[in-house]
Amino acid sequence: KSTFQLSSTILEQLDRLHLELQLELGKQDAPYKEVIVEEAIAKLLEVAAENRSDLVEALLARQSQRK
């Protein structure tokens, strides 16, 4: 397990998605936030394998916004 600093915008989007899924699927059946994040990371890694240069460009742009 790891701890990461995420932007408040991303956290708000995650919260919104989680709430929408709870409304759609019911609170008991909706995936945990951790599962949503894990799936997002898995998709990111798939993109990295398929189109690394575009991903690197996007990652560097996001990183420069943090400075």
PyMOL Python script that loads the backbone (N, CA, C, O; Angstrom):
from pymol import cmd

cmd.read_pdbstr("""\
ATOM      1  N   LYS A   1       0.839  -1.179   0.000  1.00  0.00           N
ATOM      2  CA  LYS A   1       0.000   0.000   0.000  1.00  0.00           C
ATOM      3  C   LYS A   1       0.879   1.235   0.000  1.00  0.00           C
ATOM      4  O   LYS A   1       1.950   1.268   0.606  1.00  0.00           O
ATOM      5  N   SER A   2       0.391   2.248  -0.700  1.00  0.00           N
ATOM      6  CA  SER A   2       1.147   3.488  -0.832  1.00  0.00           C
ATOM      7  C   SER A   2       0.244   4.677  -0.557  1.00  0.00           C
ATOM      8  O   SER A   2      -0.982   4.587  -0.626  1.00  0.00           O
ATOM      9  N   THR A   3       0.879   5.780  -0.247  1.00  0.00           N
ATOM     10  CA  THR A   3       0.161   7.030  -0.061  1.00  0.00           C
ATOM     11  C   THR A   3       0.653   8.005  -1.116  1.00  0.00           C
ATOM     12  O   THR A   3       1.857   8.151  -1.327  1.00  0.00           O
ATOM     13  N   PHE A   4      -0.286   8.674  -1.777  1.00  0.00           N
ATOM     14  CA  PHE A   4       0.056   9.627  -2.818  1.00  0.00           C
ATOM     15  C   PHE A   4      -0.664  10.938  -2.548  1.00  0.00           C
ATOM     16  O   PHE A   4      -1.753  10.961  -1.975  1.00  0.00           O
ATOM     17  N   GLN A   5      -0.038  12.022  -2.967  1.00  0.00           N
ATOM     18  CA  GLN A   5      -0.690  13.324  -2.893  1.00  0.00           C
ATOM     19  C   GLN A   5      -1.434  13.532  -4.205  1.00  0.00           C
ATOM     20  O   GLN A   5      -0.827  13.515  -5.276  1.00  0.00           O
ATOM     21  N   LEU A   6      -2.736  13.727  -4.125  1.00  0.00           N
ATOM     22  CA  LEU A   6      -3.552  13.939  -5.313  1.00  0.00           C
ATOM     23  C   LEU A   6      -4.160  15.331  -5.258  1.00  0.00           C
ATOM     24  O   LEU A   6      -4.426  15.861  -4.180  1.00  0.00           O
ATOM     25  N   SER A   7      -4.375  15.915  -6.421  1.00  0.00           N
ATOM     26  CA  SER A   7      -4.974  17.248  -6.454  1.00  0.00           C
ATOM     27  C   SER A   7      -6.417  17.181  -5.965  1.00  0.00           C
ATOM     28  O   SER A   7      -7.079  16.150  -6.080  1.00  0.00           O
ATOM     29  N   SER A   8      -6.882  18.277  -5.428  1.00  0.00           N
ATOM     30  CA  SER A   8      -8.258  18.321  -4.919  1.00  0.00           C
ATOM     31  C   SER A   8      -9.263  18.108  -6.046  1.00  0.00           C
ATOM     32  O   SER A   8     -10.332  17.541  -5.820  1.00  0.00           O
ATOM     33  N   THR A   9      -8.936  18.553  -7.250  1.00  0.00           N
ATOM     34  CA  THR A   9      -9.824  18.354  -8.395  1.00  0.00           C
ATOM     35  C   THR A   9     -10.003  16.875  -8.697  1.00  0.00           C
ATOM     36  O   THR A   9     -11.121  16.415  -8.927  1.00  0.00           O
ATOM     37  N   ILE A  10      -8.906  16.133  -8.696  1.00  0.00           N
ATOM     38  CA  ILE A  10      -8.971  14.691  -8.952  1.00  0.00           C
ATOM     39  C   ILE A  10      -9.760  13.995  -7.848  1.00  0.00           C
ATOM     40  O   ILE A  10     -10.571  13.112  -8.128  1.00  0.00           O
ATOM     41  N   LEU A  11      -9.530  14.380  -6.607  1.00  0.00           N
ATOM     42  CA  LEU A  11     -10.261  13.776  -5.491  1.00  0.00           C
ATOM     43  C   LEU A  11     -11.757  14.062  -5.587  1.00  0.00           C
ATOM     44  O   LEU A  11     -12.577  13.193  -5.289  1.00  0.00           O
ATOM     45  N   GLU A  12     -12.110  15.271  -5.999  1.00  0.00           N
ATOM     46  CA  GLU A  12     -13.525  15.619  -6.177  1.00  0.00           C
ATOM     47  C   GLU A  12     -14.148  14.785  -7.290  1.00  0.00           C
ATOM     48  O   GLU A  12     -15.282  14.326  -7.162  1.00  0.00           O
ATOM     49  N   GLN A  13     -13.409  14.588  -8.386  1.00  0.00           N
ATOM     50  CA  GLN A  13     -13.916  13.767  -9.487  1.00  0.00           C
ATOM     51  C   GLN A  13     -14.089  12.317  -9.046  1.00  0.00           C
ATOM     52  O   GLN A  13     -15.062  11.664  -9.423  1.00  0.00           O
ATOM     53  N   LEU A  14     -13.157  11.818  -8.255  1.00  0.00           N
ATOM     54  CA  LEU A  14     -13.261  10.458  -7.729  1.00  0.00           C
ATOM     55  C   LEU A  14     -14.478  10.334  -6.817  1.00  0.00           C
ATOM     56  O   LEU A  14     -15.236   9.369  -6.917  1.00  0.00           O
ATOM     57  N   ASP A  15     -14.665  11.304  -5.935  1.00  0.00           N
ATOM     58  CA  ASP A  15     -15.829  11.291  -5.047  1.00  0.00           C
ATOM     59  C   ASP A  15     -17.129  11.310  -5.847  1.00  0.00           C
ATOM     60  O   ASP A  15     -18.070  10.579  -5.536  1.00  0.00           O
ATOM     61  N   ARG A  16     -17.174  12.149  -6.877  1.00  0.00           N
ATOM     62  CA  ARG A  16     -18.372  12.254  -7.711  1.00  0.00           C
ATOM     63  C   ARG A  16     -18.663  10.932  -8.415  1.00  0.00           C
ATOM     64  O   ARG A  16     -19.804  10.469  -8.427  1.00  0.00           O
ATOM     65  N   LEU A  17     -17.631  10.325  -9.002  1.00  0.00           N
ATOM     66  CA  LEU A  17     -17.811   9.037  -9.676  1.00  0.00           C
ATOM     67  C   LEU A  17     -18.292   7.985  -8.688  1.00  0.00           C
ATOM     68  O   LEU A  17     -19.201   7.212  -8.989  1.00  0.00           O
ATOM     69  N   HIS A  18     -17.683   7.957  -7.517  1.00  0.00           N
ATOM     70  CA  HIS A  18     -18.066   6.982  -6.499  1.00  0.00           C
ATOM     71  C   HIS A  18     -19.536   7.162  -6.100  1.00  0.00           C
ATOM     72  O   HIS A  18     -20.271   6.181  -5.983  1.00  0.00           O
ATOM     73  N   LEU A  19     -19.960   8.399  -5.893  1.00  0.00           N
ATOM     74  CA  LEU A  19     -21.355   8.666  -5.538  1.00  0.00           C
ATOM     75  C   LEU A  19     -22.306   8.288  -6.670  1.00  0.00           C
ATOM     76  O   LEU A  19     -23.377   7.733  -6.426  1.00  0.00           O
ATOM     77  N   GLU A  20     -21.912   8.590  -7.914  1.00  0.00           N
ATOM     78  CA  GLU A  20     -22.746   8.223  -9.064  1.00  0.00           C
ATOM     79  C   GLU A  20     -22.907   6.712  -9.156  1.00  0.00           C
ATOM     80  O   GLU A  20     -24.000   6.214  -9.428  1.00  0.00           O
ATOM     81  N   LEU A  21     -21.821   5.984  -8.930  1.00  0.00           N
ATOM     82  CA  LEU A  21     -21.897   4.525  -8.968  1.00  0.00           C
ATOM     83  C   LEU A  21     -22.767   3.985  -7.836  1.00  0.00           C
ATOM     84  O   LEU A  21     -23.485   3.002  -8.017  1.00  0.00           O
ATOM     85  N   GLN A  22     -22.703   4.621  -6.680  1.00  0.00           N
ATOM     86  CA  GLN A  22     -23.568   4.206  -5.572  1.00  0.00           C
ATOM     87  C   GLN A  22     -25.038   4.405  -5.923  1.00  0.00           C
ATOM     88  O   GLN A  22     -25.882   3.574  -5.585  1.00  0.00           O
ATOM     89  N   LEU A  23     -25.340   5.516  -6.605  1.00  0.00           N
ATOM     90  CA  LEU A  23     -26.721   5.768  -7.018  1.00  0.00           C
ATOM     91  C   LEU A  23     -27.169   4.776  -8.087  1.00  0.00           C
ATOM     92  O   LEU A  23     -28.295   4.280  -8.046  1.00  0.00           O
ATOM     93  N   GLU A  24     -26.287   4.488  -9.043  1.00  0.00           N
ATOM     94  CA  GLU A  24     -26.619   3.576 -10.140  1.00  0.00           C
ATOM     95  C   GLU A  24     -26.734   2.131  -9.681  1.00  0.00           C
ATOM     96  O   GLU A  24     -27.664   1.423 -10.068  1.00  0.00           O
ATOM     97  N   LEU A  25     -25.791   1.697  -8.859  1.00  0.00           N
ATOM     98  CA  LEU A  25     -25.683   0.279  -8.508  1.00  0.00           C
ATOM     99  C   LEU A  25     -26.217  -0.053  -7.117  1.00  0.00           C
ATOM    100  O   LEU A  25     -26.401  -1.221  -6.775  1.00  0.00           O
ATOM    101  N   GLY A  26     -26.461   0.971  -6.332  1.00  0.00           N
ATOM    102  CA  GLY A  26     -26.819   0.758  -4.936  1.00  0.00           C
ATOM    103  C   GLY A  26     -25.558   0.798  -4.096  1.00  0.00           C
ATOM    104  O   GLY A  26     -24.489   0.365  -4.526  1.00  0.00           O
ATOM    105  N   LYS A  27     -25.700   1.320  -2.907  1.00  0.00           N
ATOM    106  CA  LYS A  27     -24.528   1.524  -2.052  1.00  0.00           C
ATOM    107  C   LYS A  27     -23.789   0.222  -1.766  1.00  0.00           C
ATOM    108  O   LYS A  27     -22.559   0.208  -1.721  1.00  0.00           O
ATOM    109  N   GLN A  28     -24.521  -0.868  -1.574  1.00  0.00           N
ATOM    110  CA  GLN A  28     -23.899  -2.159  -1.254  1.00  0.00           C
ATOM    111  C   GLN A  28     -23.090  -2.725  -2.418  1.00  0.00           C
ATOM    112  O   GLN A  28     -22.076  -3.391  -2.205  1.00  0.00           O
ATOM    113  N   ASP A  29     -23.538  -2.459  -3.660  1.00  0.00           N
ATOM    114  CA  ASP A  29     -22.907  -3.072  -4.828  1.00  0.00           C
ATOM    115  C   ASP A  29     -21.866  -2.194  -5.510  1.00  0.00           C
ATOM    116  O   ASP A  29     -21.109  -2.677  -6.351  1.00  0.00           O
ATOM    117  N   ALA A  30     -21.818  -0.926  -5.163  1.00  0.00           N
ATOM    118  CA  ALA A  30     -20.864  -0.017  -5.804  1.00  0.00           C
ATOM    119  C   ALA A  30     -19.439  -0.379  -5.398  1.00  0.00           C
ATOM    120  O   ALA A  30     -19.192  -0.747  -4.249  1.00  0.00           O
ATOM    121  N   PRO A  31     -18.498  -0.275  -6.342  1.00  0.00           N
ATOM    122  CA  PRO A  31     -17.101  -0.578  -5.999  1.00  0.00           C
ATOM    123  C   PRO A  31     -16.538   0.466  -5.031  1.00  0.00           C
ATOM    124  O   PRO A  31     -16.932   1.633  -5.039  1.00  0.00           O
ATOM    125  N   TYR A  32     -15.609   0.004  -4.205  1.00  0.00           N
ATOM    126  CA  TYR A  32     -14.906   0.911  -3.300  1.00  0.00           C
ATOM    127  C   TYR A  32     -14.065   1.890  -4.112  1.00  0.00           C
ATOM    128  O   TYR A  32     -13.701   1.608  -5.254  1.00  0.00           O
ATOM    129  N   LYS A  33     -13.759   3.038  -3.517  1.00  0.00           N
ATOM    130  CA  LYS A  33     -12.898   4.016  -4.185  1.00  0.00           C
ATOM    131  C   LYS A  33     -11.553   3.394  -4.546  1.00  0.00           C
ATOM    132  O   LYS A  33     -10.996   3.682  -5.606  1.00  0.00           O
ATOM    133  N   GLU A  34     -11.034   2.545  -3.667  1.00  0.00           N
ATOM    134  CA  GLU A  34      -9.742   1.908  -3.925  1.00  0.00           C
ATOM    135  C   GLU A  34      -9.784   1.061  -5.193  1.00  0.00           C
ATOM    136  O   GLU A  34      -8.805   1.004  -5.937  1.00  0.00           O
ATOM    137  N   VAL A  35     -10.910   0.409  -5.437  1.00  0.00           N
ATOM    138  CA  VAL A  35     -11.064  -0.419  -6.634  1.00  0.00           C
ATOM    139  C   VAL A  35     -11.107   0.469  -7.879  1.00  0.00           C
ATOM    140  O   VAL A  35     -10.534   0.125  -8.913  1.00  0.00           O
ATOM    141  N   ILE A  36     -11.782   1.600  -7.774  1.00  0.00           N
ATOM    142  CA  ILE A  36     -11.844   2.543  -8.894  1.00  0.00           C
ATOM    143  C   ILE A  36     -10.445   3.051  -9.220  1.00  0.00           C
ATOM    144  O   ILE A  36     -10.058   3.103 -10.388  1.00  0.00           O
ATOM    145  N   VAL A  37      -9.688   3.425  -8.196  1.00  0.00           N
ATOM    146  CA  VAL A  37      -8.322   3.926  -8.395  1.00  0.00           C
ATOM    147  C   VAL A  37      -7.433   2.834  -8.979  1.00  0.00           C
ATOM    148  O   VAL A  37      -6.631   3.100  -9.875  1.00  0.00           O
ATOM    149  N   GLU A  38      -7.569   1.610  -8.479  1.00  0.00           N
ATOM    150  CA  GLU A  38      -6.763   0.501  -8.999  1.00  0.00           C
ATOM    151  C   GLU A  38      -7.048   0.261 -10.482  1.00  0.00           C
ATOM    152  O   GLU A  38      -6.127   0.020 -11.263  1.00  0.00           O
ATOM    153  N   GLU A  39      -8.321   0.326 -10.868  1.00  0.00           N
ATOM    154  CA  GLU A  39      -8.686   0.147 -12.278  1.00  0.00           C
ATOM    155  C   GLU A  39      -8.125   1.281 -13.132  1.00  0.00           C
ATOM    156  O   GLU A  39      -7.657   1.050 -14.247  1.00  0.00           O
ATOM    157  N   ALA A  40      -8.173   2.501 -12.611  1.00  0.00           N
ATOM    158  CA  ALA A  40      -7.627   3.645 -13.343  1.00  0.00           C
ATOM    159  C   ALA A  40      -6.125   3.483 -13.569  1.00  0.00           C
ATOM    160  O   ALA A  40      -5.621   3.791 -14.648  1.00  0.00           O
ATOM    161  N   ILE A  41      -5.422   3.007 -12.563  1.00  0.00           N
ATOM    162  CA  ILE A  41      -3.980   2.777 -12.702  1.00  0.00           C
ATOM    163  C   ILE A  41      -3.711   1.667 -13.708  1.00  0.00           C
ATOM    164  O   ILE A  41      -2.786   1.773 -14.514  1.00  0.00           O
ATOM    165  N   ALA A  42      -4.508   0.606 -13.671  1.00  0.00           N
ATOM    166  CA  ALA A  42      -4.348  -0.492 -14.632  1.00  0.00           C
ATOM    167  C   ALA A  42      -4.543   0.012 -16.059  1.00  0.00           C
ATOM    168  O   ALA A  42      -3.790  -0.361 -16.959  1.00  0.00           O
ATOM    169  N   LYS A  43      -5.558   0.863 -16.267  1.00  0.00           N
ATOM    170  CA  LYS A  43      -5.801   1.434 -17.605  1.00  0.00           C
ATOM    171  C   LYS A  43      -4.633   2.325 -18.024  1.00  0.00           C
ATOM    172  O   LYS A  43      -4.219   2.300 -19.183  1.00  0.00           O
ATOM    173  N   LEU A  44      -4.104   3.106 -17.094  1.00  0.00           N
ATOM    174  CA  LEU A  44      -2.958   3.966 -17.381  1.00  0.00           C
ATOM    175  C   LEU A  44      -1.761   3.136 -17.832  1.00  0.00           C
ATOM    176  O   LEU A  44      -1.067   3.504 -18.780  1.00  0.00           O
ATOM    177  N   LEU A  45      -1.521   2.026 -17.160  1.00  0.00           N
ATOM    178  CA  LEU A  45      -0.395   1.161 -17.522  1.00  0.00           C
ATOM    179  C   LEU A  45      -0.604   0.515 -18.887  1.00  0.00           C
ATOM    180  O   LEU A  45       0.362   0.293 -19.617  1.00  0.00           O
ATOM    181  N   GLU A  46      -1.849   0.212 -19.239  1.00  0.00           N
ATOM    182  CA  GLU A  46      -2.144  -0.304 -20.581  1.00  0.00           C
ATOM    183  C   GLU A  46      -1.826   0.749 -21.634  1.00  0.00           C
ATOM    184  O   GLU A  46      -1.237   0.442 -22.671  1.00  0.00           O
ATOM    185  N   VAL A  47      -2.217   1.989 -21.364  1.00  0.00           N
ATOM    186  CA  VAL A  47      -1.924   3.090 -22.291  1.00  0.00           C
ATOM    187  C   VAL A  47      -0.419   3.266 -22.426  1.00  0.00           C
ATOM    188  O   VAL A  47       0.085   3.508 -23.522  1.00  0.00           O
ATOM    189  N   ALA A  48       0.296   3.145 -21.318  1.00  0.00           N
ATOM    190  CA  ALA A  48       1.757   3.283 -21.348  1.00  0.00           C
ATOM    191  C   ALA A  48       2.377   2.238 -22.256  1.00  0.00           C
ATOM    192  O   ALA A  48       3.353   2.519 -22.952  1.00  0.00           O
ATOM    193  N   ALA A  49       1.826   1.051 -22.255  1.00  0.00           N
ATOM    194  CA  ALA A  49       2.360  -0.016 -23.100  1.00  0.00           C
ATOM    195  C   ALA A  49       2.038   0.230 -24.571  1.00  0.00           C
ATOM    196  O   ALA A  49       2.807  -0.166 -25.448  1.00  0.00           O
ATOM    197  N   GLU A  50       0.911   0.879 -24.847  1.00  0.00           N
ATOM    198  CA  GLU A  50       0.465   1.078 -26.228  1.00  0.00           C
ATOM    199  C   GLU A  50       0.978   2.373 -26.849  1.00  0.00           C
ATOM    200  O   GLU A  50       1.332   2.395 -28.028  1.00  0.00           O
ATOM    201  N   ASN A  51       1.020   3.437 -26.079  1.00  0.00           N
ATOM    202  CA  ASN A  51       1.352   4.749 -26.640  1.00  0.00           C
ATOM    203  C   ASN A  51       2.145   5.558 -25.619  1.00  0.00           C
ATOM    204  O   ASN A  51       1.658   6.538 -25.055  1.00  0.00           O
ATOM    205  N   ARG A  52       3.353   5.128 -25.405  1.00  0.00           N
ATOM    206  CA  ARG A  52       4.193   5.697 -24.358  1.00  0.00           C
ATOM    207  C   ARG A  52       4.492   7.178 -24.566  1.00  0.00           C
ATOM    208  O   ARG A  52       4.474   7.941 -23.601  1.00  0.00           O
ATOM    209  N   SER A  53       4.763   7.599 -25.779  1.00  0.00           N
ATOM    210  CA  SER A  53       5.189   8.985 -26.003  1.00  0.00           C
ATOM    211  C   SER A  53       4.091   9.985 -25.647  1.00  0.00           C
ATOM    212  O   SER A  53       4.372  11.003 -25.014  1.00  0.00           O
ATOM    213  N   ASP A  54       2.847   9.716 -26.041  1.00  0.00           N
ATOM    214  CA  ASP A  54       1.752  10.621 -25.685  1.00  0.00           C
ATOM    215  C   ASP A  54       1.533  10.651 -24.179  1.00  0.00           C
ATOM    216  O   ASP A  54       1.266  11.706 -23.603  1.00  0.00           O
ATOM    217  N   LEU A  55       1.644   9.498 -23.549  1.00  0.00           N
ATOM    218  CA  LEU A  55       1.463   9.433 -22.102  1.00  0.00           C
ATOM    219  C   LEU A  55       2.561  10.215 -21.385  1.00  0.00           C
ATOM    220  O   LEU A  55       2.279  10.970 -20.454  1.00  0.00           O
ATOM    221  N   VAL A  56       3.795  10.040 -21.808  1.00  0.00           N
ATOM    222  CA  VAL A  56       4.911  10.760 -21.180  1.00  0.00           C
ATOM    223  C   VAL A  56       4.702  12.265 -21.322  1.00  0.00           C
ATOM    224  O   VAL A  56       4.940  13.020 -20.380  1.00  0.00           O
ATOM    225  N   GLU A  57       4.262  12.694 -22.486  1.00  0.00           N
ATOM    226  CA  GLU A  57       4.000  14.117 -22.708  1.00  0.00           C
ATOM    227  C   GLU A  57       2.932  14.628 -21.736  1.00  0.00           C
ATOM    228  O   GLU A  57       3.090  15.696 -21.144  1.00  0.00           O
ATOM    229  N   ALA A  58       1.857  13.875 -21.573  1.00  0.00           N
ATOM    230  CA  ALA A  58       0.785  14.267 -20.657  1.00  0.00           C
ATOM    231  C   ALA A  58       1.264  14.260 -19.208  1.00  0.00           C
ATOM    232  O   ALA A  58       0.912  15.147 -18.431  1.00  0.00           O
ATOM    233  N   LEU A  59       2.058  13.270 -18.848  1.00  0.00           N
ATOM    234  CA  LEU A  59       2.569  13.186 -17.478  1.00  0.00           C
ATOM    235  C   LEU A  59       3.499  14.352 -17.160  1.00  0.00           C
ATOM    236  O   LEU A  59       3.432  14.931 -16.076  1.00  0.00           O
ATOM    237  N   LEU A  60       4.357  14.689 -18.099  1.00  0.00           N
ATOM    238  CA  LEU A  60       5.269  15.817 -17.878  1.00  0.00           C
ATOM    239  C   LEU A  60       4.504  17.131 -17.760  1.00  0.00           C
ATOM    240  O   LEU A  60       4.859  17.990 -16.953  1.00  0.00           O
ATOM    241  N   ALA A  61       3.458  17.287 -18.561  1.00  0.00           N
ATOM    242  CA  ALA A  61       2.632  18.495 -18.475  1.00  0.00           C
ATOM    243  C   ALA A  61       1.951  18.583 -17.112  1.00  0.00           C
ATOM    244  O   ALA A  61       1.908  19.651 -16.502  1.00  0.00           O
ATOM    245  N   ARG A  62       1.423  17.461 -16.639  1.00  0.00           N
ATOM    246  CA  ARG A  62       0.763  17.453 -15.325  1.00  0.00           C
ATOM    247  C   ARG A  62       1.771  17.742 -14.217  1.00  0.00           C
ATOM    248  O   ARG A  62       1.474  18.472 -13.272  1.00  0.00           O
ATOM    249  N   GLN A  63       2.958  17.167 -14.340  1.00  0.00           N
ATOM    250  CA  GLN A  63       3.986  17.386 -13.321  1.00  0.00           C
ATOM    251  C   GLN A  63       4.406  18.846 -13.270  1.00  0.00           C
ATOM    252  O   GLN A  63       4.634  19.390 -12.190  1.00  0.00           O
ATOM    253  N   SER A  64       4.510  19.485 -14.433  1.00  0.00           N
ATOM    254  CA  SER A  64       4.920  20.895 -14.449  1.00  0.00           C
ATOM    255  C   SER A  64       3.874  21.786 -13.782  1.00  0.00           C
ATOM    256  O   SER A  64       4.208  22.861 -13.284  1.00  0.00           O
ATOM    257  N   GLN A  65       2.620  21.354 -13.768  1.00  0.00           N
ATOM    258  CA  GLN A  65       1.562  22.121 -13.097  1.00  0.00           C
ATOM    259  C   GLN A  65       1.711  22.068 -11.582  1.00  0.00           C
ATOM    260  O   GLN A  65       1.213  22.948 -10.880  1.00  0.00           O
ATOM    261  N   ARG A  66       2.383  21.056 -11.078  1.00  0.00           N
ATOM    262  CA  ARG A  66       2.546  20.886  -9.627  1.00  0.00           C
ATOM    263  C   ARG A  66       3.645  21.780  -9.072  1.00  0.00           C
ATOM    264  O   ARG A  66       3.669  22.047  -7.871  1.00  0.00           O
ATOM    265  N   LYS A  67       4.547  22.242  -9.912  1.00  0.00           N
ATOM    266  CA  LYS A  67       5.704  23.007  -9.430  1.00  0.00           C
ATOM    267  C   LYS A  67       5.345  24.435  -9.116  1.00  0.00           C
ATOM    268  O   LYS A  67       6.205  25.211  -8.699  1.00  0.00           O
TER     269      LYS A  67
END
""", "prot")
cmd.dss("prot")
cmd.show_as("cartoon", "prot")
cmd.util.cbc("prot")
cmd.orient("prot")
